[in-house]
Amino acid sequence: MTALYALSRGDAPLLINLPHVGTWVPPELRAHLLPEAQCVPDTDWHVDRLYDFARGLGVTLMAATHSRYVIDLNRDPQGGALYPGASNTELCPTSRFDGGPVWADSAAQAPALSVALRRERYFTPYHARLDAELQRLHARHGYAILLDGHSIISRCERFFDGQLPDLNLGTADGASCAPSLQAEASAVLQEAAGFSAVTNGRFKGGWITRHYGRPAQGYHALQLEMALSAYMTEAPPYHFEPERAAALTAVLHRLVERLLAWQP
């Protein structure tokens, strides 16, 4: 079986987690994907390329290899809604961001699509490793910082009105990290020339941010959701644009350096 994640271990107190960059769908699941979902359009395209520099700063990088259509690593494993009252995708998504279905109707009873099976096979071992890595860093430094990296199309009527800001920092309205850490991260994004930014706007941090963010215990979590339009073309084949991406990478570099310089 394909490995569930790619892990590059560092010794700095920061871990960058990329749960939606994967595109792998195992054959027993891919056979049931509708044609419109075969190219896994709701992937967080190229986010791993944007953060690749962090390896040289001693940061631990963890990236999912499997698609969010297999299982969404950023959703409540018990199925609770991330944003009650709003449109939500599930732990095992049945619909795309554009509202269309992911799976063929004939696949509804396929054993491979069992939520319990996918949770056991993909979700649980991924989070066991993520939790272990955070504990390792906490043991070394007395605290650990998790930056959960995401991206999404800049216009998505299902989830928000109008155009999304380029940089969307989420800390569960301040509950998932120390106030001073949120302030440092927010300042970097607000100062980024040529990019729009907001803190705890439409995206306040997913299940990962809320679950792992326990600042009273020395675990600080932040989510950064970026608009795809800030660094790439948003339609297939989802082309990475190096010149545009370079400016965004510079912002991310400043953000990571600021997070590394922070101490509780």
Secondary structure, 3 states (H helix, E strand, C coil): CCCCEEEECCCCCEEEEECCCCCECCHHHHCCECHHHCCCCCCCCCHHHHCHHHHHHCCEEEEECECCCCCCCCCCCCCCCCCCCCCCCCCCCCECCCCCECECHHHCCCHHHCHHHHHHHHHHHHHHHHHHHHHHHHHHHCCEEEEEEEEECCCCCCCCCCCCCCEEEECCCCCCCCHHHHHHHHHHHHCCCCCCEEECCCCCCCHHHHHHCEHHHCEEEEEEEEEHHHCECCCCCCCECHHHHHHHHHHHHHHHHHHHHCCC
